[in-house]
């Protein structure tokens, strides 16, 4: 089974996905990768490193959802024009039934005020983040995609 699959948004039946998620690779004002690590009491996701983001709510676009989620989880104030859409993917662990819209954003204005859902974790390089033993596969994919595009 393929772990990560890209989704062609121009041809995909978006209504066929059980969940729509919007997540973001965040780069701090000083060039650090800013991710979150789930606390050790999160059951099967204990200690897992992931991107910021979450569910797209009814009536929201993926872009609106990621802006809202980043504000809730980091305090960030994001202008839509500062977001870079990377791609949409599905994961084997959900039998490809959920779609994740992945974005990139750099906090050039220093608007991040904290990490309000999990524990913050920063990395100096993509390779350092990829070396973490509990990085989520979709997050690793997103980091590689951002590196390939010269964003990180």
N, C-alpha and C positions, 0 to 999 in steps of 0.2 A: 504494500500500500504506500502511495506517495505521502510523504509527511506534509509538505507544503506544495500547494498548487496555486498558480496565478489564475485570476479570474478576469476574463475579457469583459469589462463592464458594458461595452457596446453591443454585445450579443447575449449576455447572461440573463436568465430569468431571475431577477433579484427577489421576486416574491417567493421563490422556491426555498430560500434560506430561512431556517428557524430563527436565527438571530443575526442582527447586523451590529457589528462592533466597529469602533473607530479608535485607533491607537496611534501614538506619535513617538518618533525618535526625537528626543529633546537634547539640544546642545545648549549649555549654559553660556552666559555672556563671555566667559573666559575660555570657552572651547572644550569644556568637559562634557562627556556623555552623562546624562542625568537619567537614571532608571530607578525602579523601585524593587525592593526585595520584600517578599511576603514574610510576615513573622513566623516563627517556628510553631505557632499554635494553629496554623491554617490547614491542618489535615494534610490531604494529598498534595497541596500546593505549598507546603512549608518550605521556606527558604528559597523559593523560586524567584528568579529575576525576570522582570517583564517591563514592557513599556508602560507609559501612562496612557490612560484612556478607558474605554468601557462601552456600554451599550448605547446604541443610537435609539433615542426615544421616538415614539409615534409622532409623526409630523415634523421631525427633524431631518435635515440632510446629514450625511456623514460628516461634512465639514462643521456644521453647527454642533453636532454631537461631540466631536473631538475638542472643539473650543470650550464647550461647557464642561466636559470631563477634566480637561487640563486646568480649568479655573477651579473646579471643586477639589482636585487632587494636589495642586501645587500653588494655587492662588494666582497663577499666570493670567495676564491680560494680553490676549492675542487678537491681532487684526487679521481678518481672513486673507488679506493679500500677503501676509508673512508666512502662511502655511504653504508647504510644497507637498503636493500629492505624489506619493511614491508608487503605490499599486494597491490592488485588492487581492487577497489570498484566502485560501481555506486550509484547514489542518486535518491531517489524518486522524488525530485523536478525537475529533468530533465527527468522523466519517464524512468530512467535507460538507457538513450541514449548516455551518455558520460561516459568514463572510466577515473578514476583517479588512477595513479600509485603513491603509497605513499612510501616515503623513510624517513630514519632517518639519521642525521648527527650531529656530535659535532664539534664545531669550536675550536679544541685543539690548533691550531696554531694562534689564535687571528686574523683571516683574515677578519672578518666582519668589514666594514668601515661605515655602516649606514643602513638606511631603505629608499629606493629611490622610492617606489611606493605608500606606505601608511604611517601610523604612527606606530612606533615600540611600542610593548607592551611586557613586560616580566612578567613571573610568577615564583615563587619559587618552586611550586609543580604542579603536574597534577591536583590535586583536586582544587587548586586555579584557574587554567585555566578553568576547567569544570564548576566552579561556575559563570563564566562570563555569563550574561544573553543573549549575542549576539554571542556566539561561534557557528561557522558553524557546523552542524551535522557531516560532514565528518572529520572535524578537531578534534572534540570530540572523534569520533571513533578512529582516528589515535593516539591520545594521550593515550587512553586506551590500544590500541594494543601495543604501545611502553612501557607502564608501565608493561603490562603483560609479555613482553619479558625481563624486567629488564634493559631497556635502559635509562629510566628516573625515 
